Amino acid sequence: MKKKLCITLALLFTLALSACGKTDSPAPAVSGSTPSDTPVVSVPVPDGQPGQSPSSCTFDPALFGGKLQSCAYAGNGTLLVLADKLYLYDTGTSSVLATAEAPLRDFEAQAIDGGFVLSGMGDSGMMAYIYDSSLSLSKEIAVNELLQGDFVVSETGGVAASTDGKKLAFAAMGGLYLYDLESGSLTTLLDMAQNAGTASIGISMLNGAAFAQDNSQIVFFGSGSSIPAVDGEEDFSIHGSIAVDGSGLKLTKPSGYEMEEMQSSVSRLFFPQTFTQTDGTLLWVDRKTGSANTLSFSGSGEGKDGVYGSEQGNYVATAVLDGSLTVRVYDVSSGELAATEVIENSDPTYFYRIPRIYLLDGAKTAVVVLGGSIDELDTLVSVFEF
């Protein structure tokens, strides 16, 4: 799966403009190592949440210099694009709104009022970077230093930002913490050393967190154990919630469901299964009400090659890798299959690793990035409507 390719691909920028939508036998856009003079358009950036995506979408890889590696939702149809630097890209107008030096080569991004929070592992551990809407860095936080003895190890959901940009939550090895960005105060909401949990479930580990219910609650997931202990029972996956004042702890053990990660969208939180345990279902939690629900896929093993929530949370895509890539897009509310797209290429190396898929709700458009994490390949970008 991870073998390297020792040849140079003679791929050219055959598309000057890759419009999001289906065409007759579209040629995938390619992002290589040749830098481009990227025009930066002075356009006001809408706040990240809430809001609706634009009704049209264009993705033009030629606007980004160097190898396109990944993207992240930036709110209202905009994307943060990581290439030779960090780009804020408007898919509705096909324009670059701002650029900055990328603080990390791999990160999680969250849109907040008036800006963004980027988090990921740096040389000194977990880092959080707070930007305004023009990608000007306003604050840099060394999370593990702030926790003084505890450590955030999860790169997906380890750092959560409230949508108003006033608070951060840290899901660490030793507990769950709330950090007030205005006052600089740090509050411990859950302490593993104090046997955090309920009367029937003890929390063993926290793997991720997110704010919910108008920032009044923090939803988290991890692992736990039964109280009293059950002979021969191993730790099991749990998800739960707690109020930002530390009250009202709730824990749930999903029966036979092992969670791999938590993906945040504007309206929903998605909990894809561990790839070795997939059963063709997806657990999700309503971010407004806190209610838990399940989405069923077409196949019993579907989801092992990646599950991808949309920007607003109205859609979910799955990837199926088998010498090519089959992308299936589902409507979360109805549970119906909205689209199926097969992406092929003569070089099978593109299908050795899971893709990155980004779904823009308003435009009903998928942007699929292949080879972004494989150094030997130019990045292949494919787009389609659903």
C-alpha positions in Angstrom: 0.0 0.0 0.0 2.8 2.4 0.8 5.4 1.5 -1.8 7.2 4.4 -3.5 7.3 5.1 -7.2 10.8 6.0 -8.5 9.9 7.7 -11.8 9.0 11.2 -12.7 5.5 11.7 -14.1 5.3 13.9 -17.2 2.1 15.5 -16.2 1.2 19.0 -17.4 -1.2 21.6 -16.3 -3.7 20.7 -19.0 -6.5 22.7 -17.4 -6.1 26.4 -16.9 -9.4 26.3 -15.2 -11.1 23.3 -13.7 -14.8 24.2 -13.3 -16.7 22.2 -10.6 -19.2 20.1 -12.5 -19.5 17.2 -14.8 -18.2 17.4 -18.3 -17.7 14.8 -21.0 -14.6 12.8 -19.9 -13.0 15.6 -17.9 -9.2 15.6 -17.6 -8.2 15.8 -14.0 -6.3 18.9 -13.0 -2.7 18.4 -11.8 -0.7 20.3 -9.2 3.0 20.0 -9.6 6.2 21.7 -8.3 6.2 24.7 -10.7 5.3 27.8 -8.7 2.8 30.3 -10.1 2.2 34.0 -9.7 -0.9 33.8 -7.6 -3.3 36.8 -7.9 -4.6 37.8 -4.5 -8.0 39.3 -4.8 -9.2 41.8 -2.1 -12.6 40.4 -1.2 -14.2 40.6 2.2 -14.3 37.2 3.9 -17.5 36.1 5.6 -17.4 34.8 9.1 -16.9 31.1 9.2 -20.1 30.0 11.0 -23.0 29.8 10.6 -23.8 30.3 6.9 -24.4 28.6 3.6 -22.0 27.7 0.9 -22.2 29.6 -2.4 -24.4 28.0 -5.1 -21.5 27.7 -7.5 -18.0 26.3 -7.2 -14.8 26.5 -9.2 -11.5 24.9 -8.2 -8.4 26.0 -10.1 -5.2 24.2 -9.1 -3.1 26.6 -11.3 -3.6 29.3 -8.7 -1.4 27.5 -6.1 2.3 27.3 -6.3 4.2 24.0 -5.7 2.6 20.7 -4.8 -1.0 20.9 -3.6 -1.1 18.8 -0.5 -4.5 19.2 1.2 -7.4 21.5 1.8 -9.6 22.4 4.8 -13.0 24.0 5.1 -12.8 27.7 5.9 -16.5 28.6 6.0 -19.1 29.6 3.5 -17.6 27.8 0.5 -14.0 28.9 1.1 -11.1 26.5 1.5 -7.7 26.7 3.1 -5.4 25.2 0.5 -1.9 23.9 1.6 0.7 24.0 -1.2 4.0 25.9 -1.2 2.2 28.2 1.3 -1.2 28.6 2.9 -3.9 30.0 0.6 -7.4 31.2 1.5 -9.4 30.3 -1.6 -13.0 31.3 -2.5 -14.6 28.5 -4.6 -17.5 30.8 -5.6 -15.4 33.5 -7.2 -12.3 31.3 -8.1 -10.0 33.8 -6.3 -7.3 33.7 -3.7 -8.4 36.0 -0.8 -5.2 35.8 1.3 -1.9 33.9 1.6 0.4 33.2 4.5 3.4 30.9 5.4 2.1 27.6 6.5 2.9 27.0 10.2 2.7 23.2 9.9 2.8 20.7 7.1 -0.2 18.9 8.4 -3.0 20.5 10.4 -6.6 20.6 11.3 -8.5 23.9 10.6 -11.6 25.3 12.2 -13.5 28.4 11.1 -14.5 30.8 13.8 -16.1 34.3 13.8 -13.6 36.6 12.0 -10.9 34.0 11.4 -9.6 30.5 11.8 -7.8 28.2 14.2 -5.2 25.8 12.9 -3.8 23.1 15.1 -1.3 20.2 14.7 1.9 18.7 15.9 5.0 21.0 15.8 8.5 20.4 17.0 7.5 21.0 20.6 4.2 19.1 20.6 0.7 20.3 19.9 0.4 23.8 18.6 -2.6 26.1 18.0 -2.5 29.1 15.7 -5.2 31.8 15.6 -5.6 33.8 12.4 -7.9 36.6 11.4 -9.9 36.5 8.2 -6.9 37.9 6.2 -4.6 35.1 7.4 -2.7 37.4 9.7 -1.5 35.5 12.8 -2.9 36.9 16.0 -1.9 34.3 18.5 0.3 31.2 18.8 -0.2 28.7 21.6 2.1 25.8 22.6 -0.7 23.6 24.0 1.4 21.1 25.9 3.4 23.9 27.6 0.1 25.5 28.7 -1.2 22.2 30.2 2.0 21.9 32.3 2.4 18.1 32.6 -0.4 16.9 30.4 -0.2 16.3 26.6 -2.6 16.5 23.7 -1.6 13.6 21.3 -4.6 13.5 19.0 -4.2 15.6 15.8 -7.9 15.2 14.9 -10.1 16.9 17.5 -7.3 17.3 20.1 -7.9 21.0 20.0 -11.4 22.4 19.6 -12.4 26.0 19.1 -15.7 27.6 20.0 -17.4 29.1 17.0 -17.3 32.6 18.5 -13.5 32.3 18.8 -13.4 33.0 22.6 -12.5 29.5 23.9 -10.5 26.4 23.2 -11.0 22.9 24.5 -8.1 20.4 24.8 -8.7 16.7 24.8 -5.5 15.5 26.5 -4.1 12.2 27.9 -5.0 13.3 31.5 -8.3 15.1 31.0 -10.4 17.7 29.2 -9.6 21.4 29.6 -11.2 24.7 28.8 -9.1 27.6 27.9 -10.4 31.2 27.8 -8.5 33.1 25.2 -9.5 36.5 26.5 -8.6 36.0 30.2 -5.9 33.3 29.7 -7.5 31.1 32.3 -7.4 27.3 32.1 -10.1 25.1 33.7 -10.1 21.4 34.1 -13.4 19.9 33.2 -12.5 16.2 33.4 -9.6 14.8 35.4 -8.5 11.2 34.7 -6.5 11.1 38.0 -9.8 11.7 39.8 -11.6 8.8 38.1 -13.7 10.9 35.7 -16.9 9.2 34.6 -20.4 8.4 35.6 -21.8 5.7 37.9 -21.6 3.0 35.2 -18.8 4.1 32.9 -15.3 5.3 33.7 -13.3 7.4 31.1 -10.0 5.8 30.2 -8.9 8.1 27.3 -10.0 11.1 25.4 -9.3 11.3 21.7 -11.1 14.4 20.5 -13.6 17.2 21.4 -15.8 19.8 19.8 -18.1 22.6 20.9 -21.8 22.2 20.5 -25.2 23.6 21.4 -24.2 27.3 20.9 -20.9 26.7 22.6 -22.6 25.7 25.9 -21.5 22.1 25.6 -18.4 20.2 24.7 -18.9 16.8 22.9 -16.0 14.4 23.2 -15.1 10.8 22.3 -12.6 8.3 23.5 -12.6 5.0 25.4 -14.0 3.8 28.7 -14.6 0.9 30.9 -17.5 -0.5 32.9 -18.2 0.3 36.5 -18.0 -2.1 38.3 -15.3 -3.8 36.2 -16.4 -6.8 34.1 -14.0 -9.8 33.9 -12.3 -10.1 30.6 -13.8 -6.9 29.2 -11.5 -4.6 27.2 -11.9 -0.8 27.0 -14.7 0.2 24.6 -15.4 3.3 22.6 -17.5 6.1 24.2 -18.8 9.5 23.3 -20.2 12.0 25.7 -20.8 15.6 26.6 -20.3 18.1 29.4 -21.3 21.7 29.9 -18.6 24.4 29.8 -19.2 25.0 33.5 -18.3 21.4 34.2 -21.8 20.1 35.0 -24.1 17.6 33.3 -21.6 14.9 32.3 -23.2 12.3 30.0 -21.5 9.2 28.6 -22.7 6.7 25.9 -21.3 3.4 24.9 -22.3 2.7 21.3 -22.9 -1.1 21.0 -20.3 -2.8 18.9 -19.1 0.5 17.4 -15.4 1.4 17.6 -14.7 5.1 16.7 -11.6 6.1 14.9 -12.0 9.9 14.8 -14.4 12.8 15.1 -15.1 15.1 12.1 -16.6 18.5 12.8 -19.0 20.3 10.4 -21.3 23.3 11.0 -24.4 21.2 11.9 -23.1 17.7 12.7 -20.3 15.8 14.3 -19.3 12.5 12.5 -17.6 9.6 14.1 -16.2 7.2 11.5 -15.4 3.7 12.6 -11.9 2.2 12.9 -11.1 0.9 9.4 -10.7 -2.7 10.6 -14.1 -2.7 12.2 -16.3 -1.0 9.6 -19.9 -2.4 9.3 -21.3 0.1 6.7 -22.7 2.6 9.2 -21.7 6.0 10.5 -22.5 7.5 13.9 -23.2 11.2 14.0 -24.4 13.7 16.6 -26.5 16.8 16.0 -24.4 19.7 17.0 -27.5 21.8 17.9 -29.5 19.3 20.0 -26.9 16.7 21.0 -29.0 13.8 19.7 -27.1 10.8 18.2 -28.1 9.1 14.9 -26.8 6.5 12.4 -26.3 6.7 8.7 -26.2 3.5 6.7 -24.0 3.1 3.6 -24.7 0.9 0.5 -22.2 -1.8 1.4 -21.5 -3.6 4.7 -17.7 -2.8 4.6 -18.0 0.7 3.2 -16.1 3.3 5.1 -12.8 1.5 5.6 -11.1 3.6 2.8 -12.3 6.9 4.3 -15.4 8.8 5.4 -15.7 12.6 4.6 -18.3 15.0 6.0 -19.3 18.1 4.1 -18.6 21.7 5.1 -22.1 22.2 6.5 -22.7 18.6 7.4 -25.6 17.9 5.0 -23.6 15.3 3.1 -21.1 12.5 3.6 -18.8 10.8 1.1 -17.2 7.4 1.3 -14.2 6.2 -0.7 -13.7 2.7 -2.1 -10.3 1.9 -3.4 -9.8 -1.1 -5.7 -7.4 -0.2 -8.5 -9.5 3.0 -9.0 -11.5 5.2 -6.7 -15.3 5.0 -6.3 -16.8 8.0 -4.4 -20.3 7.7 -3.0 -22.1 10.8 -1.7 -25.0 10.4 0.8 -27.6 12.9 1.9 -27.4 12.7 5.7 -31.0 13.8 6.5 -32.7 11.3 4.1 -30.0 8.6 4.1 -30.3 8.4 0.4 -27.4 7.9 -2.0 -27.0 11.2 -3.9 -24.2 10.3 -6.3 -21.6 7.7 -7.3 -18.4 8.8 -9.2 -15.6 6.5 -10.4 -12.1 8.1 -10.8 -9.5 6.2 -12.8 -5.9 6.8 -13.7 -3.3 4.8 -15.6 -0.9 5.1 -12.6 -2.2 2.9 -9.8 0.0 4.6 -7.2 -2.7 7.3 -6.9 -4.9 4.6 -5.3 -2.4 3.3 -2.8 -3.5 5.7 -0.1 -6.8 7.1 0.8 -7.8 10.4 -0.9 -8.9 13.6 0.6 -12.5 14.6 -0.3 -14.1 18.0 0.3 -17.9 18.5 -0.2 -19.3 22.0 -0.8 -23.0 21.9 0.3 -24.4 24.9 -1.6 -22.7 24.1 -4.9 -23.2 20.3 -4.4 -19.7 19.8 -5.6 -17.0 17.4 -4.5 -13.3 18.2 -4.8 -11.2 15.0 -4.7 -7.4 15.3 -4.1 -5.3 12.2 -4.9 -1.5 11.8 -4.3 -1.2 14.9 -2.1 0.7 12.9 0.5 2.9 11.0 -1.9 6.1 12.9 -2.7 6.9 11.1 -5.9 3.6 12.1 -7.5 2.1 15.4 -8.8 -1.2 15.9 -7.1 -4.3 14.9 -9.1 -7.5 16.9 -8.5 -10.8 15.8 -9.7 -14.2 17.6 -9.3 -17.8 16.5 -9.8 -21.3 17.6 -8.9 -23.7 15.4 -6.9 
